[in-house]
Amino acid sequence: MERNICVCLEFLTDEHRRTIEEAAREAGFSVRFFTDEDEARGFLPQCEVLYAHSAELLRAAPRTLNWYCCAWAGVDPYCRNDGIFANPDCLLSNSSGAYGITIAEHILMVLLMLLRRMPEYEAVVRERGWRSDLPVRSILGSHITVLGAGNIGSTFAQRAKALGAARITGISRSGKARDAVYDEMFPIDRLDEVLPRTEILVMALPGTAETQKVLSRERIALLPENAVIVNVGRGTALDQEALSQALNAGRLAGAALDVVVPEPLPADHFLWETRNLILTPHVAGNMTLDYTCDLNVRMFCEDLKNYAAGRPLRHLVDRSRGY
């Protein structure tokens, strides 16, 4: 009986397709590629493996689907609703690890914009003004806290250390350091004691029940007035109203949000008018950087070999934890 793989992704190049076809052939599979979900849906009943990033497509898959490889790192839509899997034993893997470079560079971009007062200088230039007296800051000598010390947070931390950060504190679920770049590491229940000495807070958390508004109004109040916040994880991880009020009151120096609630952000939402806030439309980790796309495909092919050989998937997701 033929073993089939359905791939429905829009970012694949001809070289990516050849790489997947070769890996599939070596693993004893046939593969078909789609960019249209309706066309892919018609092929799904014959498939054992699905490589995509679509909750709708997964919901249409039959009980014969044994493995869903999500091309995104964030898989919370697939973990909060078990009914999305017709086969309750279907394996779920993600592409965590493919996005560290691109998102770390996004963090550095918006962080430097905040430290060098770009939102304010842009406002000056927009009005055709000319001034150069706003004091700027540097990553050099700064105290940084990384809330969510996985691949993305740690990749950023490595670059911040190279730019001269004085101290980098990691906060993770376990409180155990997996990267030597951190000067100290704490479990998330000790966040309150870290925030008062945090000048730069970078949030790279997955979307789980435990991370819902982990940066609450009370915790935002613990940050010093010169603090800046960058969130590239999930918009649900912070209290957006409290953040906006703190920024408008000058209680924080600035913030950058690549993730918000809801997405897309309505045109009349208060965040659009918030002072010293950089908003980007969830683009930090999208599939426009060649390196990210190449690594994404390599990770799928690596786990396809593991799957065919009966070995554990390297990028397997624990649906009960959400990552």
N, C-alpha and C positions, 0 to 999 in steps of 0.2 A: 504493500500500500504506500502510495506517494506521501511524503511528509512535506507540508507546505508552510512557507513563511509569507505573511502579508506585510509589506512595508509601505506605509502611507506618510510620506514626509516631503516637504516642499524645498528643503535646502540641499538635497543631494545633487552632486555633480555626476558626470559620466564616470569619473574615476571612483567616486564613492560607490556607485552601483556595481562597478567591476569588482571592487574589493569585497562587497557583500556577496555577490554571486560566487566568487571564488571560495569564500569562507563557507557558504551554504553548500556548495558542491562537495567540499572536503568533509562536511559534517553529515552528508547524506540527505540534504534538503533541496527542494526547489523553491525559488523565490519569485514573487511578482511585485512590481513597484507601481505605486499610485500616488497621485497628488490630489485627486478628487475623492472625497470620502464616500460619496454615493457609489462610485465605481468600486471602491475598496470593500464596501459593505456587501456587495454581491459575491465577492470572493471569500469572505471570512468563514462561511460554513465549512470550507475545505481546509482550514488552516489550524495549525498547532501552535504557531508563534505569531505574535503581532508586535511590530516595531513602529510606534507612532507617538503622537501626543494629543489624543482625543478621547475625552470621556464618552462622547456620543458613540464613537466607533467601538470602544470597549464594551459599552452597554449593549451594542448590537451583536457582539460576539457570542457564539454558542458554547455549550458546556465542554466541547472538545478542545477549546483553547486552553493550553497548559502553561503558557508563559506570555506575559505582556511586558515588553521592554519600553518604558516611557523615555522619550528623548529629552525630556526636561529633568532637572534635578528635583524640583518641588513636586511631590506626589500627594499632597494633602487631599485633592478631590477624590483620590482612589482609596484613601484610608478611612475617611469619615463615613463612608457608605458601603458596607459590604455587599449590598444588593447589586452593585454595579458589575460584579463578577458573576456570570452564570455558573461558572465552575468555582466553588468556594476554595478549592485547593490550587487555583491558578497562581503561579509564581508572579510576583511583581518585582521588577528591577527598575532602577532609574539611571540617570546619567550624571549623578553627582561625581564631581572630579573633573568634568569637562569644562566647567564654567569658572574655575578659580582665577585664571589669568584675566579674562575679559571683565569679570565683575570687580576684581581687585583694581584694575586700571580705572574703571568707572569711579570707584570709591576715591581713589587718589585724585582724579580730575575734579570731582565736586568738593572734596575736602580742601584742596588747594584754592579753589574758587572762593570758598567760605573764609578761609584763613587770610586770603589776600583781598577780601572785601569786594569781590566781583559783583554780587547783586547790587550793592550800593553804588559802585562805579558805573555799572550799566545804567542805573537810574539817572546818574549825573549826565552821562553821555547822551541818553535818550532825550534829555531836555536841552542838549547842546551846551551843557555847562563844562567848566574846566577847573578841576581842583585835584590836588594830589596829597592831601594832608591826612588821609585816613590811616591810622596805625595798622600795620599788617602783622601777622604772626607766621610761625614756621612749624613744620613737623619736627624740626630739630629741637631737641630738648623737651618735647611734649610728653605728657602722660596719657596714654591711650588705653581704653578698655574695649576689648572685642567681645561682644555678647553673641555667642554662637561661634565656638572655636573649631569649626569643621574645616573643610577644604577651602571654602571661600574666605572665611575669616583669617585663617592661617596664611593663605597666599597673600592677602593684604598685609598682615602683620610682618611678614618677611620683607616686603617692600618698604613699609614704614620704618622698620629697624635699619634698613640700608640707608634711609634718608635721615637717620640720626635721632629717632624717637628715644627719649630717655628711659621710659619704662612702659612695657606693654603687658597688660593684665588680661588674661583669658578667663571667660566665664563659660562653663559648659554644664551639661546635665550631670555628668559624673564628677566634674572637678579634677579630672586627671589630664595632665598635659600630654598631648600626642605630638607636639612639635617643640623643639628646643628654643624656638624664637621667643617664647613667652618667659617673662621674668618671674611671673607668678600665675597660678591658676587656681580658681575657686569654683565650687559648685554654685548653681544659680541661687540657692537659698542664702548665699552670702553677698548678693548683689548690693544690698543696702549699705554695707560698709565700704564698698568700693566706689560707689557713685560720687560721694563728696570730694574725692581726689581725682576725678576723671575730667580731663580737659577735652578729650575727643572720645565720643562713644560711637562705635561702629556696630550696627545690629545686622547679623546675618543668620537669623533663626529660621528654622522650618515652621510651617504652619501646623501646630498641634494644639490640643486642649491646654497643655501646660504653658504654651507661649502666648496665649490670648492676653493681650494688654499687660504683658509682663513689665513694660515700662508704663506704669500707671501715673496718674496725676501726682500721687504722693512721692513716687520715685523721681519724676521729673523735677520736683521741688528740691530733691537732695543734690542735684547737680549744681556746681558753681556757676556764677553768672557768665563766665567766659567760655562755658562749654559749648561745643557744637555736636550735633547728632547726625549720623548718616545711617539710613535704613535701606538695606537692599534685600531683606529677607521676606517678610510678609507684613502687609499693612495692619493686620490684626494684632501685631505684637506691641503696638503702642496706642496710647490715648491721644488721638489726633486733635481733639478739641482742647485738651490741656496743653499740648505742644503749641498749638496756634496761639493760645492766650499767653503762654510764657514768652514766645517770640515777639508778639505785638507789644508786650509790656517791657521788653528789653531784659527779661529774666534769663535769656539764653542768647548767645552770640549768633547762632544760626543753625540751620538744619537743611538736609537734603534728603528727599524721599523719592525713591524709585518705585516704591510699592505703596499703595493707598487703599482705602476702603470708602466707596466701592471703586472698581475699575470697569470702564473708564470713569474718571471723576466728572460729575455733572458740572456744567458751565457756571452754575450759581453757587458752587460749593465754597465754603469759607477759606479753604486752603489756598485758593487762587489769589486771595487778597492778603495773605499772611506775610508779614515783614521778614526779610532775610531768610526766605525759604526758597530753595531750588527744587523744582518739581521736574521729574522726567517720567515719561509714560511707560514704565516697566521695560526699559531697554537695556539695562545693565548686562543682562545675560542672554540677549536674543541671538538668533542664529545668523549673524552677519559677519562674524569674524571667522576667517578660514580655519584658524587653529582650533577653535571650538568645534566646528563641524567635523573636522578630520578626527579629532580625539573622540567625539561622540560615536562616530562610525567604528573606530577601532575598539572602543569599549564594548559595543554590541557584538562585534565579531569575536572578541575574546570570550565573552560569556556564551556565545553560540557554541563555541568549542567545548566549554564546560558543560553546557546543557546536553549536548549530544553524547558526551562521555559519561554522563550521570554524576558529574562533580557539582558541588555547590556553586551557585552563581556568585561571582565576586561582588557584584553590585546589587545583591538581593536586598529588598526593603522589608523591614518588619512592619507589617500593616498595623499592628497594635500600638507601635510607637510613632509611626508616621514618617520614618526615615530609615 
